[in-house]
Amino acid sequence: MRKYKILSKIATGGMSTTYKASLKGKLVCIKELHPHLAQDKSFVSRFEREAFILKKIKHENIVRILDYYTKDNSYFIVLEYLEGISLQELIAKEGKIPYDVALVILQKIAEGLSYAHERGVVHRDIKPANILITTEGKVKITDFGLAIGAETVSITDPGIYIGTPAYMAPERMKGSEATPISDIFSLGPLFYEMLSGSNPFLGKTHSETINRILNTDPPPLKLPLEICSICEKLLKKNPKSRYQRVSGILKDVKSLSPHGSVKSWMKDPQSYRIRGIRKNIFYRTKRLWKAASLAILIPVTYFAFAYMSKKQEESLSSMDSFTVAKRPDSSTIVNQPTVPVVADSGIANNETLTVVEAELGYGFLKVVCKPWADVYIDGKFFAQTPFDELIRLEEGEHELILRHPNRNEYKELITIPKGDTIAKVVTLPEVYGFLNVVSIPWAKIIVDGEEVGTTPLEIKLTIGKHKLELQNPKYKKWGPENIVIEEGKTLKKVVPLEG
């Protein structure tokens, strides 16, 4: 290969083979486009585009190009040689990454990505496999083979998207062009994977993965509130709700003053101690303002909703038939032999509620709840949702209670008319509180068997029961102790450890 001496093969990918080589004693990395792809103009264009883009973006967090040349119908890109492993390999090897280290890695990726975006380059394939972590703890973005520049015409056929589905933005799944904001979304599952050890959207098939990205939200992380806030904003499905520029990510990350050491953690993960973050006073104040606003808006919304419900019932009373709509806090009396139910209610689109001819003095209740819940009627347990059967009840008033361990209890007094069926469709919203832990001296915090950081720390948790444990290798283990998190409240634990 021209003036370079090949030392060994590093890896073979779908598009190229990578070699370790040297030039006058200096180590380099050479990518050779596969010979059979060198005959395909589209792949040659992608390969050349990567070289062209790398030549115009030179940043400490982007792999540096040294040379590009062709020889005997073969194509080569020469890159700086970096000793290390990909972020994908690092996560597979160590599992989740301490949040202070993950913040530093995210910051370095964001700095490189921001530099690229400012020069009109969209990467289009941000994922752990394309992030290199060197043995010195440096972070480099690699593989710009799918990237596009502002002046570049896409070589992708209409209706076909390229990239890795598990890290791809929802709007790209729907056919929209790649943009800096779609790159920003890709940072979301990447950051979540660093913090949890797994991609929140990865399914067994591409179809399952795509469905999760389009329709589901990842489980909440048991980490400091400020970190969860960054991750949640990166993962917003609506592009307008996401960070609009990478500079916004950098502002939020830097406000936490992360002091994690990538090099120290990689050298000895087992003894590494999380160095924590600085609390963001502005964010807390903002959260309090939001809470105050909600306190005002909720009663106003309630009275407006009650008024509209009354008007709707008056309108419905004059109709021959109607559809049962999903509404968290309302009942619909069914006066027809069958009741069509909207698909989003948890009942199949073509399914109907068959009303059995009621005996004198009886009616029926149909219950649908998201997520699952234990159903209690007049204080007695009936069943756990989902179930298909109708509940046969005497006409008159009954108390309906829905219980889920990590949701607020739903309670309502319902009236069962004789010979009719009431359909109740309820969504129990996710509800959170906070845990603030201080120990003397420091300790690792384990919640429900999972390490979430070191003291002092405040984390966001779903309401309900959890197990808390504190560990310091030089002191006696504290716990596990059962704790209860209440909605919107902060449970404070100050624990002196015993030697």
Buried (B, 14 or more C-beta within 10 A) or exposed (E): BEEBEEEEEBEEEEBBBBBBBEBEEEEBBBBBBBEEBBEEEEBBEBBBBBBBBBEEBEBEBBBBBBBBBBEEEEBBBBBEBBEBBBBBBBBEEBEBBBBBBBBBBBBBBBBBBBBBBEBBBBBBBBBBBBBBBBEEBBBBBBBBBBBBBEEBEEEBEEEEBBBBBBBBBBBBBEEBEBBBBBBBBBBBBBBBBBBBEBBBBBBEEEEEBBBBBEEEEBEBBBBBBBBBBBBBBBBBBEBEEBBEBBEBBBEBBEBBBBBBBBEBBBEEBEEBEBBBBEBBEEBEEEEEEEEEEEEEEEEEEEEEEEEEEEEBEEEEEEEEEBEBBBBEEBBBBBBBEEBBBEEEBBBEEEBEBEBEEBEEEBBBBBBBBBEEBBBBBEEEEBEEBBEEEBBBBEBEEBEBBBBBEBBBEBEBEBEBBEBBBBBBBBBBEEBBBBBBBBBEEBBBBBBEEEBBBBBBBBBBBBBBEBBBBBBBEEBEBBBBEEBEBBEEEEBEBEBEBEE
